[in-house]
Structures are given as structure tokens and as C-alpha cells.
Amino acid sequence: MSTVKKSLKYFVMSAAVAFLIPVNAANAQPAGDTDLTLQEAVSKGVITNPEYGVVANDRRAVDEELNQAKALYYPSIDFLGDAGFEHTDTPTIDDEDLFRKRATLTLTQMLFDGFATRSEVSRQKARVLSTSSRVNETAEFVGLDITESFLDVLRQRDLLAISRANVQDHLRIMQTIQDGADSGTVTQGDVAQAEARLAQARATESSTRQDLREAESRFRREVGDTPEKLIFPDVPRDQLNPDVEDAVRKALANSPTLDIFEADVMVAEAEYDAAGATLYPEVDLEVSGTLGEDVAGIEGSEERASALAIMRWNLYRGGGDIARQREFIYREALAKERRADAARQVEQDIRDTWAGVVAANERAQQFLDQAEANERVVQVYLDQFTLDRRTLLDVLDSQNELFVSRSSNVNALYTEIFGMYRLLALQGRLLSTLGIEPPVEANPDMAGTDHRLFGSYGRDSYRQSDAPQRTASRRTAQAEPVAADESTQMITPSTDDRTLNQ
């Protein structure tokens, strides 16, 4: 019995040492030709992702709508020509049939339209800003999805390596127990226990292998390429804000999501201005020239030319124009409320993500401490097993707890790292942190124009009064003081990133 127990102790300790070898050791090496870094995956995946293609083409379409609005400033030139038989029978012309020909060229230049064109150009510029912000938002969150799938593949590969080592450990135990049973020094109950634990370890490995295949499938969906050798990324701890309040302020100032809603407010303002255009007259300059022959039953040619200032002014429309203005007052208020709601959502996302990162950081440390304690337990139980003071079940249980604590440590650390990247994406800083240039469609091409006219987002005190009225400014409220505690402080490393690979 003593020989069997000594062999069992040797095999279990060998497996424990194997767990200390970094699973992703290859990722610490310089990248080769077939290696794929997170920066490369995001850079390639964003541009080829259909979600980006949708918003990029929408941005280009709105650019052309802006060009259409600007075209309203320019003159319109129209040509009208007609030819054919004409019958005329009037008090002055008696039953005349002639083949008429006539051509007219007209130039119309808008002189004044109640500022409708200016408002339309402003509206389309705001829409360009909105769609460019949408491109930026989509690029950030598609990049975040790619980051998540990238980390998930690495995590599942680590877990699979741990599961395989766990199976090998149980195979060694099983072989040792079987040898003891053959020699009559081990009971069949111990053999059955070892077989059951081996089956459980193999089932866990199979489940983890399935999870890895699914993670690789998601990676291919996001990036459009098969994950082969992935290089473990640098953890962006130095890019994080010192506390959660600073992270919230950063997000409210730079979030591409809030840029979209801010641009929508600008669109609503321009629509309100355009609604007032119907209260003014329209004044056009119309220059026209006509050449005709045998027109209106009169034989011979004719020439006509005119240069006219034409004014059109609707004086009454049943109060519809005033009602339309009131409509857009409410629509502007609606856009502001949506912006404020989006700001609250962004703030909540930041706070929830921050809390998740802090909790994952703490769990990772706790699981690491648990794994180290379990290693000592395994050692003690093995020593006691050789002295007949512990059963085989005790040894197997302690080894399983070690396996679970190591797997939990890996899961917590990857959760923490992804949370850091999500914080950056919510602040619109993920691509820049990875050193990736934003897509060209994310540039609103409005150099020198600051669209943030009214301070930070989410602090808009605009509220609709009983009677519709427009507010000329958006007031900015100060952030309420929050008592500092450990959940709001700077996120510090979880002991050491090496623990990911243990």
C-alpha cells in the first residue's frame, strides 16, 4: 500500500507543477508572421464588419443630402421647348391651323426664402455630424466586440489547457490506483471513485472544448478571419481614470453616443428655424427669354425677354404655420430629453462597468489566494494519505478544488481586463488607446467648428413649462459630491498579470 501511495503523491504533485507553467507562454514572445495582435484584429475587423459598412454608407448618403441643400443657394436654369400643330379659334382669330414652334429658357435665382435654405443647410450639417458620430460610436463598439471575442478565445484556450492537465492528472491517478487494485492493495471502491472523477474531468474538458469552438466562431463572425496564434494584449491599466467620478466626467465629455444625441438637438433647432420660414415672403429673380414661330394662331416669329422680381407670400393658412412652429418646439424638447436620458445611461454604464472591474479584481485576488491555499491542502492531504490518515476521496476532492480555483482565477482576470476595455469604449477612447486611426467617415469635416456649445452632457436642466417656449441656453449643473470609498478609487493591478496563466 505504501508504494501505491508514494506513486500517487508523485503524480499529483507533478500535475500541480504543470499548472504553474504559463498556458499562454507563446503569447509573451515577439509576434511572428502568423501572429495576430489585438490591434491588428480590431483594425481589420472594424473596416470589414458589415455594421460599420451600414453606418459608413449612411454617412456618405447624408453628405450628398448636404450638397443638395447647398445647391438651393444657386440659380436654377430650365429649358422648355414645344413643337406641333395648333388649332386656334378666338374672336380675333378665325379657325386657324398652324404648325407652331417655341423655346423658352428661364433662370431663377432665390433672393430670399425666409432663411429656409440656411436652416436646411444647418440641419444637414447637424445630420452629417450625427452620422459621423454614429460611425465613431459603431467603430468603438465593434472594436469592443472584437476585443471581447479576442479575449474570450484566449480565455477558453487557457481553460482548455487547464482542463487537459486536469484529465492527465486523473489518468495518472487512475493508473496508479489500477496498479494497486491488480496487486490487491487497493479496494474496488477506490477504483470506482477514480473512474468517476476521470469521467468528470473528461466531461469538463469536452465542455470547455465546445466553448472554445464557439468562441472561435464568434471571433470569425466579428473579425472575418480564423483565430490562429493570438498575442496576449497589454492590459490598459495606465489608461484608466483615477476614480469612477473622473471616468464619468470623461465619458460625458467624449462619448460618441452622446455626440449623436447632441447633433440630434442641433437638427431639431434647425427644423424649428425652418418652420418659421413660411411666415416670410419668398422673393425670386426670374430671367426668361422666349423664341417662337406661328404661336397662338398668329403667323410669324416672336421674341420675348423678361427680368422679373417675383414675390410670393402666403397671408393665411388657418394657423397651420404657427402650429408647425409649436410642433418643433416640442420636438426640440424631445431631443433634449433623449440626450439627457442617454447621458444617464452612459453614466450608469460607466458606474456598472467600473463596479464590475473592481469586483473582478477582488475576486481574482481571492481566487489566487484560494488556489495557493488549495496547493498547500493537496500537499498536506497527500502526506496524510501516505500515512493512512486521509482517503483517496479527500485527495481527489482537494485536487478538484484546486482545479476550480485556478479556472475561477482565469475567468475573473479576463473579466477584469475586458471591463477595462469597455470603460475605454464608453469614453470613446478604445481605438486611440490601441493606436488605431478612426475611420475616415467619423470625421465630420467641419474644421474649426466646436459642436459642443453648451458644456457637459447629462446636466441639462431644460424642462418644458406649461406653455411652449424655447430656451436659449442649456445650463450645466455641477456633479453631486460622492463620498469616496474603495469602489470609486483607482483600479490597481490584481497582484500580477502572470496569474492569468497559472
Secondary structure, 3 states (H helix, E strand, C coil): CHHHHHHHHHHHHHHHHHHCCCCCHHHHCCCCCCEECHHHHHHHHHHHCHHHHHHHHHHHHHHHHHHHHHHCCCCEEEEEEEEEEEEECCCCCCCEEEEEEEEEEEEEEEEECCCHHHHHHHHHHHHHHHHHHHHHHHHHHHHHHHHHHHHHHHHHHHHHHHHHHHHHHHHHHHHHHHHHHHHCCCCHHHHHHHHHHHHHHHHHHHHHHHHHHHHHHHHHHHHCCCCCEECCCCCCHHHCCCCHHHHHHHHHHHCHHHHHHHHHHHHHHHHHHHHHHHHCCEEEEEEEEEEEECCCCCCCEEEEEEEEEEEECCCCCCCHHHHHHHHHHHHHHHHHHHHHHHHHHHHHHHHHHHHHHHHHHHHHHHHHHHHHHHHHHHHHHHHHHHCCCCCHHHHHHHHHHHHHHHHHHHHHHHHHHHHHHHHHHHCCCHHHHCCCCCCHHHCCCCCCCCCCCCCCCCCECCCCCCCCCCCCCCCECCCCCCCCCCCCCCCCCCCCHHHHHC
